[in-house]
Amino acid sequence: EETLHSYSKDTILSVSRSLKDHSFRFKPIRRVGIPKPNGEKRPLGIPGPRDKVIQKAMATVLEEIYENKFSNNNHGFRPNRGTHTAIKTVTG
């Protein structure tokens, strides 16, 4: 099983190089079924730890680039904003 604890400095440098030279590829996500009350299963994709770290790093970089371009009236999926801040804005 792949864990972040098993990563060496060489592995991290290798991933860094592959990101820079555009050869990085995400691994297939693990699919599991989450039971629903009606007996069916809801599919859920779980990325590996390496891919989670890369996704978070990419989100952080993109957020830094684009966050200041969004309207102050947008609250969904933004840092320190959400339903409560939207309601507070509307109700004063």
N, C-alpha and C positions, 0 to 999 in steps of 0.2 A: 504494500500500500504506500502510495506517495504522500509524504507529509512535508511541511516546510522545515521541520527539524532535520530532515535527511539531506537538505541542500548544502552543498559545499560552495566555497567561494568560486571554484572553477565552474560550477553549474550556473551560478548567478552571472558570471562574466560571459558564459556561453549564450545565455538567454539575452543578455544585453547586446552582444554582437549580432545575434539573429534579428533583434528588433531594429538595430541600426541599418543592417544590410537588407531589410525587408524579406528575410527568409523565414521569419517566425510564423508558426502555424499553431492555432489553438488545437488542443486535443479534443476528441469527441467527448461530449458530456455524458455523464452516467444518467440513465433514465430510470426513475423509480415511480411506483404507483402509490399515491396517497389515498387511503380508503375514504370514500364519501359516505354520508349517512344512508344513501339509497343502495349501498352495496357495490357500486361501481368504483373505479379508481381514477383519480385525477393524475395525469402525467406530470412529473416534475423533473426538470433537468438540473443536475448538480455538476458544476465544473470542478475540476481538480484544483488543489491549492495553488499550484503555479499559475494557472489561468485566472484564478480569483485575484491574485496579486497584480497580474498584468492588467486585468480589467479595471481594478481600482486605480492603478497608476494612470491609465489612459483617461479615466473619468476625471481624475484630479487635474491633469493637464488641460483637457477640453473645458472643464469648468473654469479654470483660470483664464482661458482665452475668451470664452463666450459669456460668462456670467454678467459682465458689465454691459453687454449688448441687449440683455433682456429688459423688458419693461418692468418698472417697479410694481405694476399691477398683476404680474404673473407670480403665482405662488406654488404651482405644482412642481414637484420633484426638484426643488431648489434648496440650497443650504439655508438653514435657519428660517425656512418658510414652509407653510403647509396650510391645512384647513383652518386652523385656529388663527393664524396671522391674516388669512384672507377675510375671515369673518370679522376680526377686529378692525381691519381696514374699512370694511363696508359699513360697520355699525358705529365706527368712530370711537 
